[in-house]
Amino acid sequence: MAGEDLNANDPYDVLGLSRGATEDEVEQRARSLLDKYDGDHDARTAINEAFEEIQQRPSPVEVGDTTVVPLLVSATPDTISVGGEVTIRVTDHTDDGVSGVGLQRKRDNRRVAKTDDDGTETVRFNDADTFTIVASKNQHPEPDHEYKDGEVEVEVQRQRDSLSFDACPDAVEVGEEFAVRVVDSNGNPQRDVTVTTDAGSSTSTDGSGEATLTADRVGQLTVEASKPPSSSTEFSNAEATVSVKQRQVDLRFDQSPTRLSVDARGTFKVVDEDGSPVRGVNVSVGSAGGTTDGSGEATLSFDDVTPGTRTVTASKGDTGGLTFTDARTEVEVTKRTSDLELRPLDSPVVGESVRFEVTADGGGVQYATVRSFDGTVAETDGDGVARLTFDSFGKTTVVASKPDTEQTIYGQGSCSVDVERTTEQLRISEYDSTADGRDIEAGDDVVATVVSVGGGPVEGAIVEAEDGTSDETDGDGEATVTFNAQGRKRLTASKPPDERASYESHTEHVEVKQRTKELFLESVNAPRSVSSGDPVTFRVVDELGNGLADTTVYAKDERDQRKETDRHGEVTFEFDVDSPQFIEVYARPDNDQFDRYDSETIRVTP
């Protein structure tokens, strides 16, 4: 045991003990020294403080067969500024430095350092915050010992810096813009600094530390610069005073209209001598007036302004240390030009009334004349609507016009419309045979009447009989056709489109009966009586008078003659008799295709 050193920093050195002393040894040594220095207040104080410090230090704890040794962590200094360094020391209960101890931040478990041989390590902190550093080591030199983690807190404070105005004018005129420049204590320009005035203006600096403000009132204007703290630096505000003087502003019109028509709206822009827009200026002409906005613009309506040269005045009362001189400009007010616009409200169809709307300046125009190129004319009503009727189809142009008035010149309006044909539906109203009421048979003349649905007879329609003839209707809508075959046949009425309409065809189905098949035999060149040896020609025809070729004709004479008709249905016989005779001649085809057959008797004399 060494002698005590009451001035030592280590409590074990104060008591003169080794760091491996037990609690009993520490207590006995402290009592012995207190007795030794019984009358020395300072010595007793040092002894008691050393004893208490050793008592407060964590001691190893026996957990089963393992001795758990706590790690003691200290930080010097424990409070620094951003960017500063801290020396962290890790010891065991004997105050001996522990090497190879890992140091990490508690909040994110980020490893920051590892102690060297004397148990210390220097750590730099770049963010402002309170950090808890955890010291941990897995392996103790003695196999039956292990370390318990230790902690220490380090407070990292932002660096303090001050803002200042590197550039700021001493005096300006009211309403004038002025620039300031803000830097830190090292003269570096500061971005995103909020610069305000006690008149209520506010802006921010750019990358060059510069900002532009406006002198809003006369007098002493206080300008202040402030910046929120960053992660590493906290700034103190800067303040400056600018003297703001009164100013006279000469108003003038900029790019204002010089010519307007009656009832038009004109926008007038008022600026100062620097070309900057001026808000709140009263702009007037006659009884019309308005006030400029932030762009220096006011829009006036010339509804009550008569044509002629008119003076527009801009004026503004004194305000905020500014005095304003009036500005004047002349405007030539002319008759307004109103272009008529014309559009159809209905789809144009031949024969139907079509509405056309005439508008100007968004409203309907009354008493406008609307005419088409085919000569149709109408006048618009109170809603600006006129009605036209077209007689033919196709594309045509419609024009709207109106006489000029005292204040208005009307421009002609026009539109092109495509007039469509109307569509008419044809109907075969009736059809019948020319015979008196009997069924229609093949070969009959059938009279059909064609009408338009909702209308009268249709002239010029084509009526066509299936497997038959066709005909065109007359002025009464009638046409005559013939079916040449029996059965259920179509009777169709159609008509090609004309100038005013297109036509939908119509079909009726007609039951056509088979005509009675009759065969007729007639003498062509002989009377009922002939002489022997004279040639007699017969013709064989059907019920329609058509000659029947290749038809067998028989003569019941002594020779029982039999001949075939030629392609005209004719055949010639000669008869030889010794005495007068009546000879029957008859025709009968080989097939049984006729309902009636014919014969003729001839008297032949020698």
Secondary structure, DSSP 8 states (H G I E B T S, - for coil): -----TT-SSHHHHHT--TT--HHHHHHHHHHHHHHTTT-HHHHHHHHHHHHHHHHS---EEETTEEEEE-EEEEESSEEETT-EEEEEEE-TT--B-TT-EEEETTT--EEEE--TTSEEEEE--S-EEEEEEEE-S--SSTTEEEE-EEEEEEEE-EEEE-EEEE--SEEETT-EEEEEEE-TT--B-TT-EEEETTS-EEE--TTSEEEEE--SSEEEEEEEE----SSEEEE-EEEEEEEE-EEEE-EE-S--SEEETT-EEEEEEE-TTS-B-TT-EEEETTEEEE--TTSEEEEE-TT--SEEEEEEEE---BTTEEEE-EEEEEEEE-EEEE-EEEESS--BTTSEEEEEEEETTEE-TT-EEEETTS-EEE--TTSEEEEE-SS-EEEEEEEE----SSEEEE-EEEEEEEB-EEEEEEEEEEEESSSS---BTT-EEEEEEEETTS-B-TT-EEEETTB-EEE--TTSEEEEEB-S-EEEEEEEE----SSEEEE-EEEEEEEB----BEEEEESS--SEEETT-EEEEEEEETT--B-TT-EEEE-STT-EEEE--TTSEEEEE---SS-EEEEEEE--SS---SB--EEEEEEE-
